[in-house]
Amino acid sequence: MSIQCHAAIATGDGTFIIDQIEVQDPQADEVLVKVKASGICHTDYDSLNWGKPVVMGHEGAGIVAKLGSAVSSVAEGDRVILNWATPCGECFQCQKQNEHLCEQNSPVVAGGNGYTPGHAHREGTRWQNQPIDRSFNLGTMAEYALVKESAIVKNPSESMSFPAASIIGCGVMTGVGSVLNSARVPSGASVVVLGSGGVGLNVIQGAKLSGANPIIAIDINEHRLKMAKQFGATHTIQANKGDQGLLQAAQKVKEMTQGRGADYAFECTAIPELGAAPLAMVRNAGTAVQVSGIEQDITIDMRLFEWDKLYLNPLYGGCQPLTDFPKLVDFYDKGELMLEELITRTYPLDQLALAFDDMLGGKNAKGVLVFD
């Protein structure tokens, strides 16, 4: 049996269309999810240029529609959050508790962006009578998604909206997790966050959850700095576009931190020229964290590492889905994690082009597709 539904499809030539796909019934270890909301991020826009057709979307939340015979962690009708870093539980990295680095299933670690042949799930989705890949093995920009059981976590919250739940699975987990799991920022530490977009705001939230103080947000956009204060920044610095490497901003950070520099600095801009900037912000023996996933070649003045500074490049906030997602939900239920406030606007599927325009134009902290 199979179901026909609408989906956003990257056609492989830099464009996308909204068209029908065919989604098969789940096999033993699979779950069919009726998608209720799908977050929109720059990686989704990047998928237009992966050079192959793909069902778009890797952030999502919905309701379990059908179960495979071996699935035991959820039941039909359960509200679930989707997770793109699906652990196998058996490989070297999974055994080291690095489930986000799974050597068998990770679509990033195993072979770069997107769906990776040889490290992916079976063909269970078709378009134009041909098998089609699902972005990050999920494909959440569709009315239904067929996923592995390891790609879903039951959402225990009774009050969380589907749009709020959908953004946990990438941007929120990346930002908060980079602070709590990867850098392990202790209470009272000073933190600088470069960039106050969707990921940066979640780094700020993670810093607040950790008890950091001060939390200094840096951005060129005055509106985003106001949002940074809303999400937990104690101080802000409006950067100058002409400040190469943010060295002038770094001097202001030192003035705010007894002349030393911050204990931790997080880069969340995705601008290659700023890849080394967090090193300029931290004190000797401080920690710089490159959160945004810069993958281009950059040149670094090695004196920025002086002395005893650490530079981390974490993936997905060190996510262990079955333990971390419930923690984030609990923070939300206690009023300690803001999710709805991150969502600037929601869109129906047929307005995805507008959603991309708003994202690229810097209008949204976070946009979300919603499905009836």
N, C-alpha and C positions, 0 to 999 in steps of 0.2 A: 504494500500500500504506500501511497505518497500523497502529499498535499501541495496544491498550487498556491503561491502567495507572491506578493510584490516585494521587490528588493531594489536597493541601489547597487548598480553593477559598474565597477570600473572596467572599461572595455579594453584597456591595455594601450591606448593611444593618447593618453592625457585627458580623456573625457570620461563622463559617466552617463548612464541612462537609468531611468526607473522602468523596470520590466518585470515580467513574471519569471519565477524560478520554480523548480520542482524539488521538494524536500522529502526524502524517504523516511519511512518509519525507523525508529532507533533499533540498532542491534543491541546485543546483550549489555554492553557497558556504556551505552549512549542514552542521552536524554533529549527529547524534543521540547524546546522552550518556546512558548508564545511570547515574543518580545513586546514589552510595553514601553520601553524607553531605551535610547542609544545615545551615549555621549558623542560629541564631535570634537576631534582634536586635529592637530597638524599632521599627524601620522595618517589619518584618513585621507587628507588631501594629497599627501605624498603617494598614497596607493594608486592614484590615477596614473602614475608614471612607473609602475612596477613591470610594465611590458607584457602583461598577460591579463586576461579577464579574471575578476575576483569579486565575490560578494563582499561589499565594504562593511566596515565597522568592527571595533574590537572592545568597546565599552558597552555594557548592556545589563538590563534587569528585566525580569518577566515572571511568568507563571509556568510551572511544569505542566506540559500538555500530555506527554506520553513517556513511559519508562521502558528501558530495556530490561530484559529478564533478570539480569544480575545486579541491577542498581538497588542499593539499600539505604543510601544517605538521605533521599528525598522521596516524597510521594506526589502523586498527581494533585495539582492545585496549590502546591507550595510556592511561595514567593521566593525567588532566587536571584542572586547576584552572579554575573558571569565573570570569569577570570581567564585571561589569555595565557598565563604562565602555568600550564598544566603539568604538575609533577608526575613522574612515573613511579616514584617511591623506591626505586631499586638501583638507579645508576650511582656513580661515584659522588656527584654533587648532591643528589637527594639524600644519600646516606650521611653527608656532611651537614645536613639541614639547610642546604642551599637550594631549596626547591625552585626558586626563580631562575636558577641556572641549569635546570634539568638538561642532561646531555641527550636525552631521547626525544623529548617533546617540545622543547623551547623553540619557537619560530625565530627568535633573535639569536640565541647562542648557537643554535645548530647550523645557521647558514645565512644570517642577515635578515633584512626587513621582510615582513610578510610571511606568507605560507611557504614552508620549505619542503620541497619534495624529498622523500626519504626519511623525513622526521615529522611526518604529519599524520593526520587521521584519515580514515578511509574516505573514498568518494561517496558522499551521501546526498549531494546537491547537484542539480543539473540545470543548465540554461541553454535554450535553443537545441535541446536534445543531446547536449554534450556535458560531460562532467565539468564542474567549475570549482575552483578553489575558494575557500572562505578565509577572509582576512584574519590572520593570527589564529586560524583554526576555529573561528567563531562566526563571523559574518553577521553582526548584530544590527546592521541597517537593513533589516528584513523583518517581515511580519512573523516569521518562524526561523529558529536557528537549531540545527542539529549539532550537539556537542558531546564530548566525553563527560562522564560523571565527574571526573577530576576538574572539569572546567566550571563547575557550579558550586556555590555555597548557599545554603539555606539562609534566608534573611529573617532573623528572629524578631525584628522590630515590627510592631503593630502600627506605628505612626509614620514611618518613613515613606515618602512618595517614591514612585518608580523612577522619575527623573533624578531624584537625589541618590537613590540606590545605584543607578546606572553609572554615575561618575566615580564611584568608589573604585571600580575595577581598573583604573589606570592613573589619572591625574591625582586623585586624592591619595591613593596608596603610594604613588611615587613620591609625592611631596612629604606627607606625614612620615612615611616609612624611612625616607632618607635621613630624617632627623632622629627618629626613635630607634630604628633598627640598624642603619648603616653607620651613622656618625655617633650614635648613642650619646647625644648631648645631655650632660647632667644639669640638674637644677642649679640656677645661679650663673650659668655660663653666658657669655656675651655672644650674640649671633648677628651676622649680617646676611641679608638676602638680596641678591642682585636680580632684579626683575620681579614685578608684581602681577604677572599674568596668572593663569589658572594654576600652574604648578607652583609658582612662587608664593601665591596666597596659601597654598597648602603646606609649604615649608614653614611659613609664618605660623600657621595653626599648629604644626608639629612642635615648633619652638615654644609656643605658648603652653602646649600640653606638657612639655618637658620641664617647665619652670624656668626657662631661660630669661635673662634680664641683663642688659637691655636687648631688645630685638629691633634692629635697624634695617629698614627697607630702603633700597635704592632703585630709582626708576627715572626715566626722562619724562614720564607722563604724570601730570599732576593729579588727574582723576584716579589713576591706579594707586598713587600714594595715599589718597584718601581711603581707598578700599583696603589698602594694607593696614591702616590704622584700625579700620573696622574689624579686621580679622586677627588683630593681636600685636601689630608693630607698636613699639613704644616711642620710636623716633623714625624720622624719614629724612632722606637726602634726595633732592631733585638734581639728577645728574645733567651735565652739559653734553650735548652731542659731540662737541669738539674735544671732550676729555678722553684722550687716547689711553686705552687700558684702564680707564677710571682711576688714574693715579691721583687726580685732584680729590675725587670722592674718597679715596683711600686715606688721604691726609685728614679729611674731616672725621672719618671713622676713628683714626688714632686719637684725635682730639676728644672724642667721646668715650675713649677707653683708656684713660690714664696714660696716653702717649704710646701704648704698646701695640694696639691693634686688637681685633676681636679674637675670641677663642675659636670660633667657627665662622666660616663664610660659605654660602651656598650660591652657586651660579645657576640661574634659572632663565636665562635670556635666549638660549640657543643661537647666540651670535658667536661665530668662531673667533672673532677678534677679541672677545671677552673671556675666552677659555682660561686664560692665565690670571684674570682679574681677581678672583678670590684669594689667590696667593698674596696679592698686594694688601689685602684687607686684614690678614690675620697676623697675630703676634708670633714671635719665635716659639717654636714647638706648638703652633696652632694647626688647625685642620681646615683645609680647603676642600669643598665637595662640589663636583661638577655634575649637576643633576639633569641638565637639559638634553644630554645625549649628543653633544657635538662629536661629529665623526670626520671632520675635515682636517687636513694638515694645518697646524699652527706653529708659529715660532714663539718660543718662551725664553725670556731672559732668566737664565738659571740663578741669578742672584735673588730672584723672587722667592726661591726655596730657602734662603738663608734666614734663620738657622733652624734645623730640626723640624721643618714643616712637613705635614703629611698632605697628600693630594689623593682624594678618593673619587672613583668614577662608578657609583653604584647603579645597579639595574633594578628598576621597579621597587625601589625602597626595601630591598631584601625580603620581598613578600613571601610569607608562608600562608596561603589562602585560608586554610581551615582554622588557623589561630588568629591571623591578623584581621580578616574581614569582620569577625564577631567583635574584636576589640574596637574597630572603628565604629561599628553599629552601636556599641555600648557608649562610646564617647558621645555619639550623636544623641542617643536617648537621654543622656545626662545633661544635655545642653552644652557640652564642651567642644563639639565639633560642628561647624556651620557647613551645611550642604546646600539647602535650598537657596541660601543667600549667594552661593557661587553661580547659580544659574541665572544668567542675564535674560535669556529668552528661550522659549521652546518653539519647535517647528514641526509641521507635518512632513512626511517623507517627501512629498512633491515640492517642498520648498528647500531642499538640500542645497541647491545652488545659492540661494539667498543666505542660508546659514554659513556656507563657506565664505561668501563675500563679507559677511559681518565679522567672522573670525579673522580673516586676513586683514580687514580694516581696523582691527583692534577694538571693535565695538563691544565685544563680549568677554567677560571673565570665563564663561562657559556657556556654550549652546548645546541643546539637547533635542534630538528627534523624539517625538512621541507618536505612539500608535494607538488607534482606537481598539 
